[in-house]
Amino acid sequence: MKMQTDELLTREQVPTELTWDLTHLYADDQAMQADLTTIKDLAQQIGAMKGQLTSAANLVQVLVAARDLDIKLEKAYVYAFLRRDSDTTKADANQLFGQAAKTLEVVQTQTAYIEPEVMQIAEADLAAWLDQEPKLAEFKVMVTRMRAQKAHILSATEEALLSRVSRTLNGADEIYNTLNDADLDFGKIKNEAGQLVQLTHGNRSQFAESADRRVREAAARAFAKPYHDLRNTFAQMFNTYVGGRNTTAQLRHYQSARQAALQPHEIDESVYDTLIETVHQHLDLAHRWYQIKQQALGIKDMSQFDLNVPLAGNDVLKTTFAEGKQLTLDALSILGPEYMDGLTREMNERWIDAAENKGKRSGGYQVSVYDGNPFILLNWTDKLYSTFVLAHESGHAMHSWLSQHHQPAQYAEAPIFLAEVASTFNENILTEHLLEKYHDNPQAQLYILEESINGFIGSIYRQTQFAEFEHQAYTAEQAGETLTADLLDQISTDLLKQYYGPNVSLLPEAATQSWAYVPHFYMNYYVYQYATSWAASASLAQAVWQHEDGALERYLGFLKSGSSQAPIATMQAAGIDMTNSQYLTTALQLFERRLDQVESLLAKMK
């Protein structure tokens, strides 16, 4: 089915089969709103237990009730979240999400006492309760993690106050997404045929890959223009968000927002620093790739808007949504029946929202529901890239699906540090499948290899660049600097020059405002995990694809583990030690081999 038109479809014009089926959660908005009323009542009941965590029976009662409440709240909140993201211009959807957000605030306020009171339980008493009350056993890991953060948990009163203002502290995130997804207009540009076409988040890549350099440059300038025009507004939003994260970290007695983001997930900050140091040591490989492209394309003055032109051509391996689903199913069949059962349901039961429409959230993501199924947002373009995005988000979905079927709710959601391994693993497996499928087609091989290289560039190099930018911004704000547009532009430009190297020139307005394009900057030290995860998953995928003894079983065990162990221990059980730089070096050696393969193919195709 054709999913691209010159004019963006309205939500009502999108074929039903290309939208997600939210009746998997609720029959309609009214059913969800009725659940919100029940959730608030249950929250009040839990709130009434404040000050009573003085026995094993009471502790079990509150923990079980809070877990069950979280399951119900997640279902309602995700429903409203997906309704809003389907079309952010719809007032009723935004109002529904507002109701869910307020309910979340009520729940957080009513349950804010739990962690402080758990902290106050004497070690001897807690040990005795764990011996006496079998129902506490499944909460042992959760309680242990909670108590490990004792220095950062405030009093019950302070936690309640902080939960009440959390929506305000995080408000910049919602404002950014609304502005970015609903209100920005990139205007129209002329395509290769000279026709005026609306530029959107979804079709931007189509023009970035154009063989016509004038189209590429026009698209880059048009995309950058609204961000440049609103640069001070975007800077103020980012400054507000970063300030809120730094303030919250300070209130919780962390040394920094980075520590506050990593420590609760049992990730040492050295992992972050090691990533940046190791990537710096291998920047020459990225620079080599840009030089390969420059020579192959025959461009003397290589610009950043030239980097996405496929060496094999634009129309190689174009895939419809139906074809992309089948390719993903075929590639991932190596993971066995349990995995494929969930993946087949995802593809056939409308867990995916595929087509771009006016007001729809840009990009792609997966969100899981313990009392339901995962949902995936895409903005399909018929480029092979979209199939890789589908495989990526399906990795998240099946990680969630398998964890929720093998773990209780409190351990079903894996931290992002692990979740991104599952998603990028699928991209690496898809690459191997396609290289095998098209082994006798040099042009297709070149195109597939470039997609793989783009994965290394986009996930390791670009995300590490983002991680550096993010950390520099947080550090500057914490030191008392205001994150003005000029300051952010300078940080961004300096990093781009370093990562692109000497052969790539910058388009000034596109380079300076590139920090404003990235929604993940509103997810608080999130981006570095794309890089660490890609590096880890590259090794895991090689082991599974080559049928190394025990590799598949270890990987499936990883997918089923959720957050039941510390992330580093979970990865070690899967076969990857992330406490040193070796996993990064191993992945970058694979990247170097991909470069060698491309150079060899180009030489043969001359």
KATAQUI-V615646 format. One record per backbone hydrogen bond with DSSP energy under -0.5 kcal/mol. CO is the residue of the C=O (numbers start at 1). NH is the residue of the N-H. E is the energy in kcal/mol with one decimal. If there is no record, write none. Layout:
# KATAQUI-V615646
co nh e
CO NH E
CO NH E
This chain:
# KATAQUI-V615646
co nh e
6 198 -1.1
9 358 -3.2
10 13 -0.9
10 14 -0.6
11 14 -1.0
15 18 -2.1
16 19 -2.1
18 354 -2.4
18 355 -1.0
20 22 -0.9
21 24 -1.4
22 25 -1.8
22 26 -2.2
28 32 -1.5
29 33 -2.7
30 34 -2.2
31 35 -1.6
32 36 -1.7
33 37 -1.5
34 38 -1.8
35 39 -2.9
36 40 -2.3
37 41 -1.9
38 42 -2.5
39 43 -2.3
40 44 -1.9
41 45 -1.8
42 46 -2.1
43 47 -2.6
44 48 -1.6
46 49 -1.7
47 50 -1.6
49 52 -2.1
52 54 -2.4
55 59 -2.3
56 60 -2.5
57 61 -2.3
58 62 -2.4
59 63 -2.6
60 64 -2.7
61 65 -2.1
62 66 -2.8
63 67 -2.2
64 68 -2.6
65 69 -2.2
66 70 -2.3
67 71 -1.9
68 72 -1.8
69 73 -2.9
70 74 -2.7
71 75 -1.7
72 76 -2.0
73 77 -3.2
74 78 -2.7
75 79 -1.8
76 80 -2.1
77 81 -2.6
78 82 -2.8
79 83 -2.2
80 84 -2.4
81 85 -2.4
82 86 -1.5
83 87 -0.8
84 87 -0.9
85 361 -2.4
87 90 -1.7
89 91 -0.5
90 94 -2.0
91 95 -2.4
92 96 -2.1
93 97 -2.3
94 98 -2.1
95 99 -1.9
96 100 -2.0
97 101 -2.7
98 102 -2.1
99 103 -2.0
100 104 -2.4
101 105 -1.9
102 106 -2.0
103 107 -2.6
104 108 -2.7
105 109 -2.2
106 110 -2.6
107 111 -2.1
108 112 -0.5
109 112 -0.6
111 114 -1.6
112 116 -0.7
113 117 -2.3
114 118 -2.5
115 119 -2.2
116 120 -1.0
117 121 -0.6
118 121 -1.0
122 126 -2.7
123 127 -2.5
124 128 -2.1
125 129 -2.6
126 130 -2.4
127 131 -1.4
128 132 -2.3
129 133 -2.9
132 134 -0.7
133 136 -1.9
134 137 -1.6
136 139 -1.6
137 140 -1.6
139 143 -3.0
140 144 -2.6
141 145 -2.4
142 146 -2.4
143 147 -2.6
144 148 -1.4
145 149 -0.7
146 149 -1.2
147 150 -1.5
149 152 -2.4
149 153 -0.5
150 153 -1.2
152 154 -0.5
155 159 -3.1
156 160 -2.2
157 161 -2.2
158 162 -2.7
159 163 -2.4
160 164 -1.5
161 165 -1.4
162 166 -0.7
165 169 -2.5
166 170 -2.0
168 171 -1.1
170 173 -1.3
170 174 -0.8
171 175 -2.2
172 176 -2.8
173 177 -2.4
174 178 -2.2
175 179 -2.6
176 180 -3.3
177 181 -2.5
178 182 -2.4
178 183 -1.0
179 183 -0.8
179 184 -1.2
187 199 -2.8
189 197 -3.1
191 194 -2.2
195 191 -2.6
197 189 -2.6
199 186 -0.6
200 204 -0.9
203 206 -0.5
203 207 -1.3
204 208 -2.2
205 209 -1.4
207 210 -1.2
211 213 -0.7
212 215 -0.5
212 216 -1.9
213 217 -2.5
214 218 -2.3
215 219 -2.6
216 220 -2.3
217 221 -2.5
218 222 -2.6
219 223 -2.7
220 224 -1.8
221 225 -1.5
222 226 -0.7
223 227 -0.5
224 228 -2.6
225 229 -3.1
226 230 -1.7
228 231 -1.4
230 234 -2.7
231 235 -2.2
232 236 -2.2
233 237 -2.2
234 238 -2.4
235 239 -2.9
236 240 -2.2
237 241 -2.5
238 242 -2.9
239 243 -2.4
240 244 -2.1
241 245 -2.2
242 246 -2.8
243 247 -2.5
244 248 -2.4
245 249 -2.3
246 250 -2.2
247 251 -2.7
248 252 -1.8
249 254 -2.8
250 253 -1.7
256 260 -1.9
257 261 -1.8
258 262 -2.3
259 263 -2.6
262 265 -1.1
262 267 -1.8
263 266 -2.5
265 567 -0.5
266 268 -0.5
268 271 -1.9
268 272 -0.5
269 272 -0.6
269 273 -1.8
270 274 -2.9
271 275 -1.7
272 276 -1.8
273 277 -2.5
274 278 -2.7
275 279 -2.5
276 280 -2.2
277 281 -1.5
278 282 -0.6
279 282 -1.3
280 283 -1.2
282 285 -1.3
282 286 -0.8
283 287 -2.5
284 288 -2.1
285 289 -1.9
286 290 -2.1
287 291 -1.8
288 292 -2.4
289 293 -2.3
290 294 -2.3
291 295 -2.4
292 296 -2.5
293 297 -2.6
294 298 -1.2
294 299 -1.6
298 300 -0.6
300 302 -0.7
302 505 -3.0
303 306 -2.2
304 307 -0.9
306 309 -1.4
310 313 -1.0
313 316 -0.6
315 318 -0.8
320 324 -2.7
321 325 -2.3
322 326 -1.8
323 327 -2.5
324 328 -2.1
325 329 -2.4
326 330 -2.8
327 331 -2.6
328 332 -2.2
329 333 -0.6
330 333 -0.7
331 334 -0.8
332 335 -2.3
333 336 -1.6
336 340 -2.2
337 341 -2.3
338 342 -1.4
339 343 -2.3
340 344 -2.6
341 345 -1.7
342 346 -2.2
343 347 -2.0
344 348 -2.0
345 349 -2.4
346 351 -1.4
350 21 -2.6
351 376 -2.7
352 354 -0.6
353 378 -3.0
354 380 -2.8
357 360 -2.1
359 88 -3.4
365 377 -2.8
367 375 -2.6
369 372 -0.9
370 372 -0.9
375 367 -2.5
376 353 -2.9
377 365 -1.5
382 319 -1.5
383 386 -1.4
383 387 -0.8
384 387 -0.7
384 388 -1.7
385 389 -2.1
386 390 -2.4
387 391 -2.6
388 392 -2.5
389 393 -2.9
390 394 -2.3
391 395 -1.6
392 396 -1.5
393 397 -2.5
394 398 -2.9
395 399 -1.9
396 400 -2.5
397 401 -2.8
398 402 -2.7
399 403 -2.2
400 404 -2.7
401 405 -0.9
402 406 -0.5
403 406 -1.1
403 407 -1.6
408 411 -2.2
408 412 -0.6
409 412 -1.0
409 413 -0.5
411 563 -2.7
412 414 -0.7
415 418 -1.6
415 419 -2.5
416 420 -2.4
418 421 -1.2
418 422 -1.3
419 423 -1.4
420 424 -2.0
421 425 -2.1
422 426 -1.0
423 427 -1.0
424 428 -2.0
425 429 -2.3
426 430 -2.6
427 431 -2.0
428 432 -1.9
429 433 -2.5
430 434 -2.5
431 435 -2.6
432 436 -1.9
433 437 -2.5
434 438 -2.4
436 439 -1.2
438 441 -1.8
440 442 -0.5
441 445 -2.9
442 446 -2.6
443 447 -2.0
444 448 -2.7
445 449 -2.9
446 450 -2.1
447 451 -1.8
448 452 -2.2
449 453 -2.8
450 454 -2.9
451 455 -1.5
452 456 -1.8
453 457 -3.0
454 458 -3.4
455 459 -2.7
456 460 -2.0
456 461 -1.7
457 462 -3.5
460 464 -1.4
461 465 -2.3
462 466 -2.5
463 467 -2.4
464 468 -2.4
465 469 -2.4
466 470 -3.2
467 471 -2.4
468 472 -2.5
469 473 -2.5
470 474 -2.6
471 475 -2.6
472 476 -2.3
473 477 -2.4
474 478 -2.6
475 479 -1.5
476 481 -2.4
477 480 -1.6
482 484 -2.1
484 488 -2.4
485 489 -2.6
486 490 -2.1
487 491 -2.4
488 492 -2.5
489 493 -2.7
490 494 -2.4
491 495 -1.9
492 496 -2.4
493 497 -2.3
494 498 -1.6
495 499 -2.6
496 500 -2.9
497 501 -1.7
501 504 -0.9
503 505 -0.5
505 304 -1.8
506 508 -0.8
507 510 -0.7
507 511 -3.0
508 512 -2.6
509 513 -1.4
511 514 -1.0
512 515 -0.5
513 516 -1.8
514 517 -1.1
515 518 -0.6
517 519 -0.9
518 521 -1.5
519 522 -2.0
520 523 -1.5
521 524 -0.6
526 529 -1.5
527 530 -1.7
527 531 -0.8
528 532 -2.1
529 533 -2.1
530 534 -2.1
531 535 -2.1
532 536 -2.0
533 537 -3.2
534 538 -2.1
535 539 -1.1
536 540 -2.0
537 541 -3.0
538 542 -1.7
539 543 -2.0
540 544 -2.3
541 545 -3.0
542 546 -2.1
543 548 -2.7
544 547 -1.6
548 551 -2.1
548 552 -0.5
550 554 -2.4
551 555 -2.3
552 556 -2.8
553 557 -2.2
554 558 -1.9
555 559 -2.1
556 560 -1.6
557 561 -0.7
558 561 -1.0
561 564 -2.5
566 570 -2.4
567 571 -2.4
568 572 -2.2
569 573 -2.2
570 574 -1.2
571 575 -0.9
571 576 -2.8
572 575 -0.6
576 578 -0.7
577 580 -0.5
577 583 -0.5
581 584 -0.5
581 585 -2.3
582 586 -2.8
583 587 -1.8
584 588 -2.4
585 589 -1.6
586 590 -1.5
587 591 -2.0
588 592 -2.0
589 593 -1.8
590 594 -2.1
591 595 -2.0
592 596 -2.2
593 597 -2.4
594 598 -2.2
595 599 -2.5
596 600 -2.3
597 601 -2.4
598 602 -2.8
599 603 -2.0
600 604 -1.8
601 605 -2.0
602 606 -0.5
603 606 -0.7
